[in-house]
Amino acid sequence: MKVLLVGSGGREHALAWRLSQRPGVDLHAAPGNPGIARYGACHPVRAEDAEGLLGLAGEIGVDLVVIGPEAPLVVGVGDELRHSGIAVFGPGSAAARLEGSKIFAKEVMRAAGVATAETMAVARPPCVLKVDGLAAGKGVFVCRTQNELDTGLRSAATYGSALVIEELLEGEEVSVFALADGRNVVPLAAARDFKRVGDGDAGPNTGGMGAYSPAHALGADDVSELVESIHRPVVAELAARGTPFVGVLFAGLMLTETGPRVLEFNVRFGDPEAQTILPRLDGDFLGALWATATGDVGGVELTTSEHAAVTVVLAAADYPEKGDVGSPIHGVVDAEAEGALVFHAGTALRGEQLVTNGGRILGVTALGTSIPAARAGAYAAVELISFEGARHRADIAAEADHVQR
């Protein structure tokens, strides 16, 4: 099967790694990155360039296009490809509004009867400010004090988008994923991610600084129940509107004392959750994506390994304010030799030298028989990798150290 993977980040590298395990797959990527290039041909076409991707897909003769990031989904790249008869894993622009607009997502959840944070008419602490449109994971501001609220309002104003004000929910945050073919849903694994840049959840939100799976608050039966009560009604509501959701639906949840509440929906695999979940999935992953794209997930059988996974992100010194470009990266081969999976998120090649090219540079993942074992493996690998100004959180999965799997 010929597959075109759209995107260039750590999530896409994880997808490429997993897809390449299927015998006989002919993998292509646009634009890809140096890590993805190990598994297939990379083509210099931007992820949002629908016309360029359409031409490339025709030239290659692809069977399936897998769209990794949210931006091309929201602007309708999937629609353009589908209109030309190409099977696409990823929702059309109308369904992708679940992530593209917080206001739209609230409307859908109300219609579907799915519990979410209450909207506030006036911003007053404690509250959460959310930029309505896409913000690469950085448009959420948790405001417990008036000072934080004032700072958050100034930061949110720079996005030039409408603002959603929500009550501040307390509890355990988890990410729950499910495949959806427009009608049916199949649960995948759950993960816990870490959005703040600093240890102890200090500093501003980022695209994600690490994750672990399984999320220790949820067993397999719990995940299935959440998918039935949250993902399924939302997929049904979108279908009733004539905008079926095809792809992976990612619900960010807060497990509160009064039950689970949806914080947000994303319309693609999480980053770095994908780097954490995909190594735990057993079965025909490419077959599952094909079944999703062609409208029949009913027969999909993906199981989740008993092993745990922990991912630690290595980021640029000034991330999330800005990234780093051109600094040599050392030690990736050494980390991989120790058994870690090193996913490229913001890298490039300068001749034969791997260099930095973004904010989040690498995602380092390790598997283990327990979360503590996987955590130890991930941090041991992180210590082998270096580039100028490299930073990472030291407390990824520390809260779950006592949980044995």
N, C-alpha and C positions, 0 to 999 in steps of 0.2 A: 504494500500500500504506500502511495506517495502522500506525504503529509507536509503541509506548509505551516510552520509555527511562527506566529506574529508576535514580535516583542524583542527586548534586548536586556532584560533584567535578571535578577536572581530567581524569580518565579519561573521565568521562561527557561532558564538553564535547568532548573529542577524538572520541568516538564520534558525538556529535550532528553535529559538523562533517563527519565522513566519511559518515555516513548521509544527510545533507542533499544530498550531491552526486548522489544517485540521482534522476533526473527522475521527478516524480509522487509522491514520498514525502510523506506527511502525518505530520509528526513531532510527538509530544507527549512531555513529560517530567514526572516526579514525583520529588522536587519541583523539580529543575532548578536553574539559577542564572542570573545576568544574561548570561553568555556563551552559554549554551544557548538562552536566550530569543530570540536572533537567528535561530534556525533553526526554532523551533516554539513551541507553547503550553506554558507551565509551569503545573502544577497543585499546590496545596498539600497533597500527600499524602506522608507519610513513606515512605522506602524499605522499612522493616520492617513497614508496615501492610498486611498481606495482604488484609484485608477491604476497606480503603479502595481499594487498587489493583484489586481484583476489581471493585468497583463502578465505578471510573473506566474500566477496560477495557471493561466492558459499556456504559457510557454513550457512550463514544467509538466503540465498535465496532471495536476494534483487531484487526489481523491477526497482529501479532507483538509480544511483549514482550521487550525486551533488558534484562537485569538487570546493572548495572555493578558494584556493590560486593559484597564477600564476606558481610557481615553478613546481608542478607536471604536470600541463598542458603543459608547455614548454618541459619537458623531456619525454612526451608521455604516461603518465599514462592513460589518456582517451583512447588512441589508443589500449592499451593492454586490457582494459576492453571491449571496443566495439568489438574487434576481438573475444572475447569469448561470444558475443551475449547479452551483458548487455547494457541497455539504459543508456546513460551518458549525463548529463548536463555539458557542457564544451567542448571547441574545441580540436581537435587533435593537435599534435605537429607542423604540417606544418602551420596550421592557427594561432596557438598560437605564431608563430614568429612575429606577429604584435606587441606583447609586448616584446618578447625575443630578438628582434633585431631592434634598431631604424633605421638602414640602410635599412633593409627589409621593414619596415613600410613606409619609404620615397618612396621606389620603388613602392609599391602598391598604395600609394596615387597619385603619378605621373601618373600611368597607369589608375587610376580611375577618374582622373580629380578633385581631392579634394585638396582644398587650404591648404597649411601648411607653416610653417616658412621656409624662404630661407636658403639653406646651404651655409656656407662661406668656402672658400678655406684656409684662414689663420685666426688664432685666434687673434682678436684685439678687444678691448673694444669699444662700448658695444657689448656683445655677450652672448650666452648661450652654455655651454659645457654639453654634454650628453654622459654618458657611454653607449656604444652600447647594452650591455647585461643587465640582471636583476641585480638590485641593491637595492631592497626593498624600492624603493622610495627615495633613498638617493644619486643617481648617477647623479643629475642635479645641475649645478653650474651657477648661474646668475652672470655675471661679468660686472659691469658698469665702473669699474676703472681698471687700470693696476695692482694695488695691488691685487684686487679681482681675476683678471685673473691669475696672478702668483700663488696665493693660490689654485685656482680652478684646474689649470693644475697639481699641485703637488698632490692634493687630488684625481683627476681622475686617475692619473697614478697608484695609489695603487690598482685599480680594475683589472689591467692587461687586459683590453679590448680595442677594437677600440673606437675611440672618434668621435662624431659627433659635429660639430661646426655650430651653427645656429644664425641668426639674433635675436636680442632681441625685442620681440613684446610687445607693451603696450596696455592696455585695461582691460576689466573685464574677469577674468578666471572663467569658469564654467565646470561642469562635466555632460555629457549627456549620458544616458544609453538606450539601446534597446535590446530586445530579438531577436535572429536570429536563424532560423531553417536550415540554409544553403542556403535558397533562399529568404525567406520573413523576414521582420523586423516588430517589434511592439515597439513603443516608450514607455518608462517608464518616471519617474520623472527626473528632473534635480536638481543638488545640487551645492553648492559652498563650497569648502574645503580650509583648511589652512595648508600649507605644512611646513612653517618655524617654528622653535621651539619657538621663542620668540614673545612677543607682538609687534605689528607694523611690522610684517614680518621681524623680526631681527633674525640673526643666521642662522645656516645651515638648509638644507632641511631635513625633517623627512618622516616617512611613513604617517603622517597626524596627526594634533593636534586638529582637530575639523571640523565641517561642519554644514551647515544649508540648509534647503529645505522648500519651493521652492526657487530656485535661483531668486532673485528679478528682474533680468534683463530679465527673460524669462517667458512668459505665456505658457499655454498648446499648443496653436497653433504654437508658436515659436519653442517649443521642437519638435513637429511633423515635421515642415519644416526642422529643422536641421537634424533630422534623415533621412529624404528623400534625402537631398542633401549631406550628409556625410556618414552615416552608410550604407544606401542602396547601393550606388555605390561601396563601399569597399567590402561588402558582395558579390555583383555580380562579382567583379574582382577576389575574392578568389574562387568563384564557377567556374569561367571560367578557372582557373588554376588547377582545379581538387582537390582543398583543401577547401571544404565547411566549413564555420564557423558556429558552433552549440554551442549556449550558450548566454552569455550576452556580448555585445560589448560596451565598455566604452570609449568615446571620451573625452579627456581633451582639451577644446577649449579656445582660447583667442578671445573675442569679440572686434575686433579692429575697428577703424574708417572706415576702408575699407571693413569690413565684417568679418565673423568668420574664424578663421584659426586654424587648428589642431595642438596642441602642442605634443600630444602623444596619442596612443591607448593602452588600457589595455584590457585583454581578460577575465575579471572576475569582479564581483562587487567590487567597491572601499571600502577601509577601511580607514576612518570612514564613507564614504558616505552610505554604506549599512545600517549602524545603524541609519541613518537619513532618508533614502528613504523608507525602508521596513515598518516602522510603518505608513507611509502615504498611502501605497497601499491597496486598497480594492478589494476583489474578490478572486477567487480560485488560490492562488499563486502556490501551489503544482501542480495543474492542468496545469498552465501556463508553469512550468518547464518541466513537462511531455510532453506537446505538443511540446515544443521546442526540447527536446531530441529525440522525435520520428518523427520529420519532418513536423509538421503542426501547426504553430502559427496563421494561418489564422483566427481561431475561438476564439482566446484568447481575453478575455475582463477583463482587469485590469484597474480600475479607481483610480484616485488619490484624496485623501481627501483634503478638503479645509483647514484643519488644517496645521499649520507649525510645523517643528521639528528642534531642535537644539541639536547637540552632542558636548560635551566637553571631551577631552581625558585627563586622569590623567596618567602621565608618571613618570618614575624613575628620580631621581635627576640629573644623568649624561647622560640621553638620549639626543641625539642619539648616543653619543660616546660609551656608554655601558648601560646595564640594571641593574636591582636589583633582587636579589634572596633571598627569605626567610624572608622578613620583614612582620610582621603581618599587615593585612588589617582590618580596623574597619569601621563600619557605613554603609555598603552596604544595610543591612536590613532596616535601618532607611531611607535611600534614596529611596528605593523601596516603603516603607510605605507611602512616600509623593507623590507617583505617578510616579516617574522616572523609566526609564528602564536602568538598569546597565548591560552593556555587558562586559564580561570577555575577555581581550585581552592577558594578560600575568600573569596568576594566577596559583596557585597550592594549594593543601591541605596538611597541615602537621597535621595529626590526624584530628581533627575537625576544626582546625584554617585555614582560608583562608590567603595565603601569596603571596607575589610578586614572579613573575617568568618570567621577561622579561623587555623590554624597555617601551613599552606602556602597562600599566597595566589594565586600565578600560576605557570604553567609557560610558559616562553618557548622556542619551538622555531624553528630555522632549518634549511633544507636547503642543501646545497652539493655541488659536484662531488667533494669529498673531505671527510674528517672535519675537517681543519684549517679548510677553508673554511666548513663548517657551524658549527663552533665560533666562528669569528670573527664570523659573522652573528648567532649567538645572543647573544654577549656585547655586541656593538654595540647590539642591541635592548634588552638588560637595562639598559644605561646610560641609556636614554631613559625608563625607568619609575622612579617614586619613590613611596614612602609612608613614614610615620614608622617608623623602626627597621628598615627593610627589610634583610634579610641574604640572601646567597647564597654558595655555594662558588665560588671562583675557579679551581678546577682540574678542572672537569668536562671529560672527554675529553682532558685534557692528555697523558695517557699514550699516546694514539693519534695525537698530532700528526704523528708521522713516517710514518703509514700513509696512503698515497694511494689513493683509490678513484675 
